[in-house]
């Protein structure tokens, strides 16, 4: 039976067979004496537990639950995206995995622990947990959480393709999602934004429907989901490195750099947000993994490439457009950055346009 959007909230709220098992286990553990609870555990059907892959920590070795590879999860799956409701009353356990996980808080207040740090997800929160990050979820009421498990390659191709290579926000996301420090995750606080919620429902319904071309549909809707999230909520991001510093979040600082890259200085940018230059510099480096100067240079080089390939401006005009006073400085920087002069880059691009089979030399 196909799930409709109108019926989706009731469908998700209904207790499934595994949830009823976990609820009963939870109630016995909470209400029984230790002796009675042990007797209850002995009465459980182990074959049933193994067949349904139920997690009962008192009866099974949980080593296999602590780490999951992509091959384990996706071996019997035709696609690269898996959606599921987090079963309520499942015993909480810390685990990590090789793939990306996205948590969407559909209803209620969801307690999570990421790298040993406790946090609550509120309705509409979208939490992106990168690979190899220890985390756990414990839902012991009627709250509802939807899990999206995504192959790393699929996450990269759908999420980062929406961002330009030298965009400060892209550098920020890359640093947060791949850094090996405590608490690395991204949290978009959408406040139950209806378009975001609707796309999550579309993904879930499509995944459960297993209709023709479902994998292509899921990839397409996932990209639309990322685009909607970034367009509507890139300023509603929280993580342990994006929490507000003073009067503005780090994303505002990165946007300001991107907007004023031509003439911006570290001192001017720091003063704009009420920081000393050294403190502002450390905030940028902590959040993106790159220095203020590297970010500005990345933007300028990216804009220079666009000007070289999309316009006929001469080098002097390009220098004025992107904020270099001296063409000699620009040409030295460009050659060090790309391994060829601006003129060589423009020529190589023109040759590639005439013969698309030939990649640009520095991409070989």
FENBELZI-V424798 format. One record per residue. N is the residue number from 1. PSI is psi in radians with two decimals (NA if undefined). NEAR is the number of other ideal C-beta (glycine too) atoms within 12 Angstrom. D_CENTER is the distance of its C-alpha to the mean C-alpha in Angstrom with 1 decimal. Layout:
BEGIN
n=N psi=PSI near=NEAR d_center=D_CENTER
n=N psi=PSI near=NEAR d_center=D_CENTER
END
This chain:
BEGIN
n=1 psi=2.24 near=8 d_center=31.8
n=2 psi=2.36 near=14 d_center=29.1
n=3 psi=2.34 near=24 d_center=27.1
n=4 psi=2.78 near=15 d_center=27.5
n=5 psi=-0.63 near=20 d_center=25.3
n=6 psi=-0.64 near=12 d_center=28.2
n=7 psi=-0.09 near=15 d_center=28.5
n=8 psi=-0.82 near=28 d_center=24.9
n=9 psi=-0.74 near=23 d_center=24.9
n=10 psi=-0.67 near=14 d_center=28.0
n=11 psi=-0.78 near=23 d_center=26.8
n=12 psi=-0.57 near=33 d_center=23.7
n=13 psi=-0.45 near=18 d_center=26.0
n=14 psi=2.42 near=17 d_center=28.6
n=15 psi=2.18 near=20 d_center=28.9
n=16 psi=3.00 near=22 d_center=28.5
n=17 psi=-0.78 near=15 d_center=30.8
n=18 psi=-0.64 near=25 d_center=28.5
n=19 psi=-0.68 near=27 d_center=27.7
n=20 psi=-0.65 near=19 d_center=31.4
n=21 psi=-0.82 near=28 d_center=32.0
n=22 psi=-0.61 near=31 d_center=29.5
n=23 psi=-0.76 near=24 d_center=31.0
n=24 psi=-0.73 near=24 d_center=34.5
n=25 psi=-0.76 near=32 d_center=33.5
n=26 psi=-0.79 near=26 d_center=32.1
n=27 psi=-0.71 near=17 d_center=35.2
n=28 psi=-0.72 near=26 d_center=37.5
n=29 psi=-0.61 near=23 d_center=35.8
n=30 psi=-0.61 near=16 d_center=36.0
n=31 psi=-0.43 near=13 d_center=39.5
n=32 psi=2.73 near=18 d_center=41.4
n=33 psi=2.79 near=12 d_center=43.4
n=34 psi=-0.68 near=14 d_center=42.1
n=35 psi=-0.77 near=11 d_center=44.9
n=36 psi=-0.62 near=16 d_center=44.2
n=37 psi=-0.68 near=23 d_center=40.5
n=38 psi=-0.67 near=16 d_center=41.5
n=39 psi=-0.68 near=13 d_center=43.9
n=40 psi=-0.76 near=23 d_center=41.2
n=41 psi=-0.71 near=23 d_center=38.9
n=42 psi=-0.39 near=15 d_center=41.9
n=43 psi=-0.18 near=17 d_center=42.5
n=44 psi=2.59 near=24 d_center=39.1
n=45 psi=1.86 near=15 d_center=39.1
n=46 psi=-0.60 near=16 d_center=37.3
n=47 psi=-0.74 near=9 d_center=37.5
n=48 psi=-0.75 near=16 d_center=35.6
n=49 psi=-0.76 near=22 d_center=33.0
n=50 psi=-0.68 near=15 d_center=32.4
n=51 psi=-0.69 near=12 d_center=32.6
n=52 psi=0.08 near=20 d_center=29.8
n=53 psi=0.75 near=18 d_center=27.7
n=54 psi=2.57 near=31 d_center=28.0
n=55 psi=1.89 near=28 d_center=27.1
n=56 psi=1.64 near=33 d_center=30.2
n=57 psi=-0.45 near=23 d_center=29.9
n=58 psi=-0.27 near=22 d_center=33.7
n=59 psi=-0.35 near=22 d_center=34.7
n=60 psi=2.71 near=19 d_center=32.3
n=61 psi=2.15 near=11 d_center=31.0
n=62 psi=0.23 near=19 d_center=27.3
n=63 psi=-0.66 near=11 d_center=26.5
n=64 psi=-0.24 near=16 d_center=25.2
n=65 psi=-0.18 near=23 d_center=22.6
n=66 psi=-0.48 near=20 d_center=21.2
n=67 psi=2.34 near=22 d_center=19.4
n=68 psi=2.28 near=24 d_center=18.4
n=69 psi=2.90 near=19 d_center=18.1
n=70 psi=-0.66 near=26 d_center=16.8
n=71 psi=-0.60 near=13 d_center=20.5
n=72 psi=-0.81 near=20 d_center=21.3
n=73 psi=-0.76 near=28 d_center=18.8
n=74 psi=0.08 near=24 d_center=19.1
n=75 psi=-0.65 near=12 d_center=22.7
n=76 psi=0.25 near=9 d_center=24.3
n=77 psi=2.38 near=24 d_center=21.6
n=78 psi=-0.34 near=16 d_center=22.4
n=79 psi=-2.85 near=26 d_center=18.9
n=80 psi=0.13 near=29 d_center=15.4
n=81 psi=2.30 near=40 d_center=13.8
n=82 psi=2.32 near=34 d_center=15.2
n=83 psi=2.49 near=38 d_center=15.4
n=84 psi=2.67 near=27 d_center=17.4
n=85 psi=2.39 near=34 d_center=18.6
n=86 psi=2.06 near=40 d_center=18.5
n=87 psi=2.20 near=33 d_center=22.3
n=88 psi=2.56 near=33 d_center=23.9
n=89 psi=0.15 near=31 d_center=26.1
n=90 psi=2.31 near=32 d_center=24.6
n=91 psi=2.31 near=28 d_center=25.6
n=92 psi=2.37 near=26 d_center=22.8
n=93 psi=2.47 near=24 d_center=22.0
n=94 psi=2.35 near=22 d_center=19.8
n=95 psi=2.97 near=29 d_center=18.0
n=96 psi=2.91 near=25 d_center=15.4
n=97 psi=2.99 near=30 d_center=14.5
n=98 psi=-0.25 near=24 d_center=13.9
n=99 psi=3.03 near=34 d_center=11.1
n=100 psi=2.54 near=42 d_center=7.5
n=101 psi=2.35 near=43 d_center=8.0
n=102 psi=2.20 near=42 d_center=7.0
n=103 psi=2.28 near=42 d_center=9.9
n=104 psi=2.06 near=42 d_center=11.8
n=105 psi=1.82 near=37 d_center=14.9
n=106 psi=-0.61 near=37 d_center=17.6
n=107 psi=2.45 near=29 d_center=20.6
n=108 psi=-2.96 near=24 d_center=21.8
n=109 psi=2.06 near=22 d_center=20.5
n=110 psi=2.01 near=37 d_center=18.3
n=111 psi=2.26 near=25 d_center=18.9
n=112 psi=2.73 near=35 d_center=16.3
n=113 psi=2.13 near=27 d_center=16.9
n=114 psi=2.09 near=33 d_center=14.3
n=115 psi=0.71 near=25 d_center=16.2
n=116 psi=0.03 near=15 d_center=19.3
n=117 psi=2.21 near=21 d_center=18.3
n=118 psi=2.51 near=17 d_center=18.9
n=119 psi=2.71 near=30 d_center=17.0
n=120 psi=2.34 near=25 d_center=17.5
n=121 psi=2.24 near=41 d_center=15.3
n=122 psi=2.83 near=28 d_center=17.3
n=123 psi=2.28 near=26 d_center=17.7
n=124 psi=-0.18 near=34 d_center=15.1
n=125 psi=2.41 near=40 d_center=12.4
n=126 psi=1.98 near=43 d_center=8.8
n=127 psi=2.15 near=41 d_center=7.3
n=128 psi=2.03 near=38 d_center=4.0
n=129 psi=2.07 near=39 d_center=6.4
n=130 psi=2.96 near=36 d_center=6.9
n=131 psi=2.68 near=31 d_center=10.3
n=132 psi=0.67 near=26 d_center=13.5
n=133 psi=2.08 near=38 d_center=12.6
n=134 psi=2.27 near=26 d_center=15.4
n=135 psi=2.87 near=39 d_center=14.9
n=136 psi=2.77 near=31 d_center=17.1
n=137 psi=2.36 near=35 d_center=17.6
n=138 psi=1.89 near=28 d_center=21.1
n=139 psi=1.96 near=34 d_center=22.2
n=140 psi=0.73 near=25 d_center=26.0
n=141 psi=-2.76 near=16 d_center=26.7
n=142 psi=0.26 near=20 d_center=26.1
n=143 psi=2.68 near=31 d_center=22.5
n=144 psi=2.29 near=38 d_center=20.1
n=145 psi=2.32 near=40 d_center=16.6
n=146 psi=2.29 near=44 d_center=14.9
n=147 psi=2.33 near=38 d_center=12.8
n=148 psi=2.10 near=38 d_center=10.9
n=149 psi=2.19 near=36 d_center=11.1
n=150 psi=2.26 near=41 d_center=10.0
n=151 psi=2.52 near=32 d_center=11.8
n=152 psi=-0.76 near=27 d_center=10.3
n=153 psi=-0.65 near=20 d_center=12.5
n=154 psi=-0.70 near=29 d_center=11.5
n=155 psi=-0.80 near=36 d_center=7.7
n=156 psi=-0.76 near=25 d_center=9.1
n=157 psi=-0.48 near=20 d_center=11.9
n=158 psi=-0.61 near=31 d_center=10.3
n=159 psi=-0.96 near=33 d_center=7.4
n=160 psi=-0.33 near=26 d_center=9.4
n=161 psi=-0.32 near=20 d_center=12.6
n=162 psi=-0.22 near=25 d_center=12.3
n=163 psi=2.43 near=28 d_center=12.6
n=164 psi=2.63 near=21 d_center=15.9
n=165 psi=-0.67 near=20 d_center=16.2
n=166 psi=0.32 near=30 d_center=17.9
n=167 psi=2.24 near=30 d_center=16.0
n=168 psi=-0.63 near=41 d_center=15.6
n=169 psi=-0.66 near=38 d_center=12.4
n=170 psi=-0.74 near=31 d_center=11.1
n=171 psi=-0.67 near=37 d_center=12.7
n=172 psi=-0.85 near=39 d_center=11.2
n=173 psi=-0.78 near=40 d_center=7.5
n=174 psi=-0.76 near=27 d_center=9.0
n=175 psi=-0.80 near=30 d_center=11.1
n=176 psi=-0.77 near=35 d_center=9.0
n=177 psi=-0.29 near=38 d_center=6.6
n=178 psi=-0.03 near=25 d_center=10.0
n=179 psi=2.61 near=29 d_center=12.6
n=180 psi=1.08 near=16 d_center=14.9
n=181 psi=2.93 near=22 d_center=15.7
n=182 psi=2.48 near=17 d_center=15.9
n=183 psi=0.46 near=29 d_center=13.4
n=184 psi=1.92 near=35 d_center=10.3
n=185 psi=2.89 near=39 d_center=7.4
n=186 psi=2.40 near=45 d_center=6.1
n=187 psi=2.00 near=38 d_center=8.3
n=188 psi=2.14 near=37 d_center=9.3
n=189 psi=1.65 near=30 d_center=13.0
n=190 psi=-0.18 near=35 d_center=14.2
n=191 psi=0.72 near=18 d_center=17.6
n=192 psi=0.64 near=23 d_center=18.1
n=193 psi=2.17 near=24 d_center=17.8
n=194 psi=-0.78 near=16 d_center=19.7
n=195 psi=-0.68 near=21 d_center=18.0
n=196 psi=-0.82 near=35 d_center=14.6
n=197 psi=-0.73 near=32 d_center=16.5
n=198 psi=-0.69 near=25 d_center=18.6
n=199 psi=-0.64 near=33 d_center=15.9
n=200 psi=-0.77 near=44 d_center=14.6
n=201 psi=-0.72 near=30 d_center=18.3
n=202 psi=-0.77 near=29 d_center=18.9
n=203 psi=-0.81 near=40 d_center=16.3
n=204 psi=-0.80 near=35 d_center=17.9
n=205 psi=-0.74 near=30 d_center=21.4
n=206 psi=-0.74 near=32 d_center=21.0
n=207 psi=-0.74 near=33 d_center=19.8
n=208 psi=-0.42 near=24 d_center=22.7
n=209 psi=-0.48 near=20 d_center=25.1
n=210 psi=0.72 near=18 d_center=25.0
n=211 psi=3.03 near=15 d_center=26.7
n=212 psi=2.43 near=10 d_center=27.6
n=213 psi=0.45 near=15 d_center=24.9
n=214 psi=-0.70 near=24 d_center=22.3
n=215 psi=-0.74 near=23 d_center=19.9
n=216 psi=-0.69 near=17 d_center=20.2
n=217 psi=-0.79 near=22 d_center=19.7
n=218 psi=-0.77 near=36 d_center=16.5
n=219 psi=-0.71 near=28 d_center=14.9
n=220 psi=-0.79 near=21 d_center=16.4
n=221 psi=-0.59 near=29 d_center=15.3
n=222 psi=-0.74 near=39 d_center=11.7
n=223 psi=-0.70 near=28 d_center=12.0
n=224 psi=-0.66 near=24 d_center=13.9
n=225 psi=-0.82 near=42 d_center=11.5
n=226 psi=-0.79 near=37 d_center=8.8
n=227 psi=-0.73 near=22 d_center=12.0
n=228 psi=-0.75 near=27 d_center=13.3
n=229 psi=-0.80 near=38 d_center=10.5
n=230 psi=-0.71 near=33 d_center=10.7
n=231 psi=-0.75 near=20 d_center=14.4
n=232 psi=-0.33 near=24 d_center=15.2
n=233 psi=0.40 near=28 d_center=13.0
n=234 psi=-0.26 near=31 d_center=11.9
n=235 psi=0.16 near=23 d_center=14.7
n=236 psi=0.82 near=28 d_center=13.7
n=237 psi=2.38 near=36 d_center=11.0
n=238 psi=2.36 near=29 d_center=11.9
n=239 psi=3.12 near=38 d_center=11.3
n=240 psi=-0.19 near=24 d_center=14.1
n=241 psi=-0.02 near=32 d_center=14.3
n=242 psi=0.09 near=36 d_center=13.7
n=243 psi=2.69 near=22 d_center=16.3
n=244 psi=2.32 near=21 d_center=19.1
n=245 psi=1.91 near=23 d_center=21.6
n=246 psi=-2.13 near=19 d_center=24.9
n=247 psi=-0.09 near=11 d_center=24.9
n=248 psi=2.54 near=23 d_center=21.6
n=249 psi=2.84 near=29 d_center=17.9
n=250 psi=-0.56 near=40 d_center=16.6
n=251 psi=-0.59 near=38 d_center=15.1
n=252 psi=-0.68 near=29 d_center=18.7
n=253 psi=-0.75 near=40 d_center=20.0
n=254 psi=-0.69 near=42 d_center=17.9
n=255 psi=-0.70 near=26 d_center=18.9
n=256 psi=-0.73 near=28 d_center=22.5
n=257 psi=-0.78 near=44 d_center=22.5
n=258 psi=-0.58 near=31 d_center=21.4
n=259 psi=-0.57 near=18 d_center=24.1
n=260 psi=0.44 near=22 d_center=26.8
n=261 psi=-0.47 near=33 d_center=26.2
n=262 psi=-0.73 near=21 d_center=29.8
n=263 psi=0.09 near=17 d_center=31.7
n=264 psi=2.57 near=30 d_center=29.4
n=265 psi=2.78 near=20 d_center=30.4
n=266 psi=-0.77 near=29 d_center=28.8
n=267 psi=-0.75 near=17 d_center=31.5
n=268 psi=-0.77 near=19 d_center=31.2
n=269 psi=-0.73 near=35 d_center=27.5
n=270 psi=-0.76 near=27 d_center=27.9
n=271 psi=-0.58 near=17 d_center=30.8
n=272 psi=-0.56 near=23 d_center=28.9
n=273 psi=0.17 near=30 d_center=26.6
n=274 psi=0.51 near=18 d_center=29.4
n=275 psi=2.79 near=25 d_center=28.7
n=276 psi=2.73 near=16 d_center=30.8
n=277 psi=-0.78 near=22 d_center=29.8
n=278 psi=-0.70 near=15 d_center=29.1
n=279 psi=-0.75 near=22 d_center=26.9
n=280 psi=-0.74 near=33 d_center=24.9
n=281 psi=-0.74 near=28 d_center=24.6
n=282 psi=-0.61 near=20 d_center=23.3
n=283 psi=-0.75 near=35 d_center=20.6
n=284 psi=-0.78 near=38 d_center=19.4
n=285 psi=-0.72 near=25 d_center=19.6
n=286 psi=-0.65 near=27 d_center=17.9
n=287 psi=-0.50 near=40 d_center=14.8
n=288 psi=-0.27 near=38 d_center=14.6
n=289 psi=0.06 near=25 d_center=16.7
n=290 psi=2.68 near=27 d_center=19.2
n=291 psi=2.88 near=24 d_center=22.3
n=292 psi=-0.81 near=36 d_center=23.3
n=293 psi=-0.67 near=22 d_center=25.7
n=294 psi=-0.71 near=25 d_center=23.4
n=295 psi=-0.80 near=38 d_center=21.0
n=296 psi=-0.75 near=37 d_center=24.1
n=297 psi=-0.71 near=30 d_center=25.5
n=298 psi=-0.79 near=34 d_center=22.3
n=299 psi=-0.81 near=36 d_center=22.5
n=300 psi=-0.73 near=33 d_center=26.3
n=301 psi=-0.66 near=32 d_center=26.2
n=302 psi=-0.73 near=29 d_center=23.8
n=303 psi=-0.60 near=32 d_center=26.1
n=304 psi=-0.74 near=40 d_center=29.1
n=305 psi=-0.73 near=30 d_center=28.0
n=306 psi=-0.76 near=22 d_center=27.6
n=307 psi=-0.67 near=30 d_center=31.0
n=308 psi=-0.57 near=35 d_center=32.6
n=309 psi=-0.42 near=23 d_center=31.4
n=310 psi=-0.11 near=17 d_center=31.6
n=311 psi=3.02 near=18 d_center=34.7
n=312 psi=0.32 near=12 d_center=38.1
n=313 psi=2.50 near=20 d_center=38.0
n=314 psi=3.02 near=17 d_center=39.9
n=315 psi=-0.65 near=28 d_center=38.4
n=316 psi=-0.76 near=18 d_center=40.1
n=317 psi=-0.68 near=18 d_center=38.6
n=318 psi=-0.71 near=32 d_center=35.1
n=319 psi=-0.75 near=27 d_center=35.5
n=320 psi=-0.69 near=20 d_center=36.4
n=321 psi=-0.73 near=23 d_center=33.5
n=322 psi=-0.05 near=35 d_center=30.8
n=323 psi=0.42 near=25 d_center=32.7
n=324 psi=2.22 near=30 d_center=34.8
n=325 psi=-0.60 near=13 d_center=38.4
n=326 psi=2.11 near=14 d_center=39.8
n=327 psi=-0.59 near=22 d_center=39.3
n=328 psi=-0.72 near=16 d_center=40.2
n=329 psi=-0.76 near=18 d_center=37.3
n=330 psi=-0.81 near=33 d_center=34.9
n=331 psi=-0.68 near=26 d_center=36.3
n=332 psi=-0.77 near=15 d_center=36.1
n=333 psi=-0.78 near=26 d_center=32.5
n=334 psi=-0.78 near=34 d_center=31.5
n=335 psi=-0.68 near=20 d_center=33.5
n=336 psi=-0.60 near=16 d_center=32.0
n=337 psi=-0.76 near=24 d_center=28.4
n=338 psi=-0.14 near=28 d_center=29.0
n=339 psi=0.23 near=16 d_center=32.1
n=340 psi=2.79 near=22 d_center=34.3
n=341 psi=2.84 near=25 d_center=36.0
n=342 psi=-0.71 near=36 d_center=34.8
n=343 psi=-0.72 near=21 d_center=37.8
n=344 psi=-0.66 near=21 d_center=37.0
n=345 psi=-0.81 near=31 d_center=33.4
n=346 psi=-0.76 near=29 d_center=34.8
n=347 psi=-0.76 near=19 d_center=37.4
n=348 psi=-0.67 near=27 d_center=35.0
n=349 psi=-0.69 near=29 d_center=32.8
n=350 psi=-0.70 near=19 d_center=35.9
n=351 psi=-0.65 near=18 d_center=37.0
n=352 psi=-0.65 near=20 d_center=33.7
n=353 psi=-0.62 near=15 d_center=34.0
n=354 psi=-0.47 near=11 d_center=37.5
n=355 psi=1.48 near=12 d_center=36.4
n=356 psi=-0.34 near=11 d_center=32.7
n=357 psi=-0.36 near=8 d_center=33.1
n=358 psi=2.02 near=16 d_center=33.4
n=359 psi=2.82 near=13 d_center=30.2
n=360 psi=2.50 near=24 d_center=30.3
n=361 psi=-0.72 near=17 d_center=31.9
n=362 psi=-0.08 near=19 d_center=29.1
n=363 psi=-0.05 near=15 d_center=26.7
n=364 psi=NA near=9 d_center=29.1
END
